[in-house]
């Protein structure tokens, strides 16, 4: 399917691996030039080279902490007027909420709520001026369904969801959309780190933790970054202009609800 975005430009945050990398790859396959981002230079450069080799699009790696003012400035220096913005960032580690002090809570809210809002502020007006813009925020299934130990991440991402709901309606008439992708259990580094933490807490092996997690997913498998990326690319496509302010669960059926 031709998404109608060949020749567009995109900033994809936290995209050297995992779900962000999946989104970057899918957008590149659709012909979009990329600015990708990560903190580890060697890993980021490798991702950029692999995406270039596979798709032939221009890929600019920017080593930066996207939550810092300097990091955001570097991203926008590389792509001042992106057509597409994919907000993604690491979240706070698994931790009992009783262990969270004020500094930890403020850091979590900064990473998973304030940072994407700041980036949206910086790009949305130029998108509206050109009459095209696609913004996708990667949040989490935990926005709709609590996950023990991820309370801070869940709260910050739920705050982002509520914040952008009104913003999305304010720019829809300019063909600028804002949507959220809510991943469930995907085979990523963060998922494996969560299994390791759960294994330490429970005293059972990581494989047993993973097996129990699989039993709770109707699809009986973990998702892949590639299939997540394709969903992101569709929301960024020309055909998705009538979809805005929505939160799409991609979870293999794990959320037990009809709505």
Phi, psi and omega in degrees: 000127176280118184279353177074024182236014177300132181091353175285170179238148183219144165255124177240110184282150177047063191236021178280342178200176174067212185294323177299318177297319178300319178294316179299316181298314182294320178295320177298320178297334177275002176092019182268133174283142192239146156248117179251163192215146174188176182260337182260112188300315184296318180293320180293316179297321178297316178299316180299315181296319181293319179293318178301313183296324184281331190236337182080006180274164176284129180230121180249115178275136178234111179280116185190156167272110186294343179278349180269153177299321180295320180295318178294320178298321179294319178299314183285336172293323179286331181210084187294330185227071182290149172277333185226137174231124173249110180275124179209146179197152174297152179251170177300149180290163174303128181198139175299136185299336179293339182271357184274119173266180185298318181299317179295319180293318179294322178296318179295317178295323177297315182295314193253358175230304186294315183302309178297325177296317179300318180292321176299316178305323187281340186243343193290324182292321178292326174298313181297321179299322183274349179078022175204132174194141176227123178238127178235125177257125174273113180249244183190153171303336182292348172297327181256337186220119185298142174235119183303132178091351178245030185298320181292313177301315181299315182295317180294318181289326175294322176298318177299316181302314180293321182298313187280349181301314178287321179302318182300321181290335183283344181239002183300326182290349177258018180061037173245124182242150175228121179225165182237138172253128184248094181284143169271230183270107177247147183285083182230172178302317181296321178298315181294324176296322177296320178296320180297317179295318179295323179295320179295320181290322187267341181081013176250169184286156180298323180297323178291321177299315180295320180296320178295321178297319180298324181296336182272356181256120180304326180288346178060034174201164172270152178287167177247151178297329181295315181289327175297316180299322180294324176295319177298314182299321178298316179296338178272354186281165179297328183286350184261018184293345180259010177248113178208152180071022185252155177238111185261116175283132173232092194216011180065020179089012187291327180286121188271065180213161180269341184230000000 
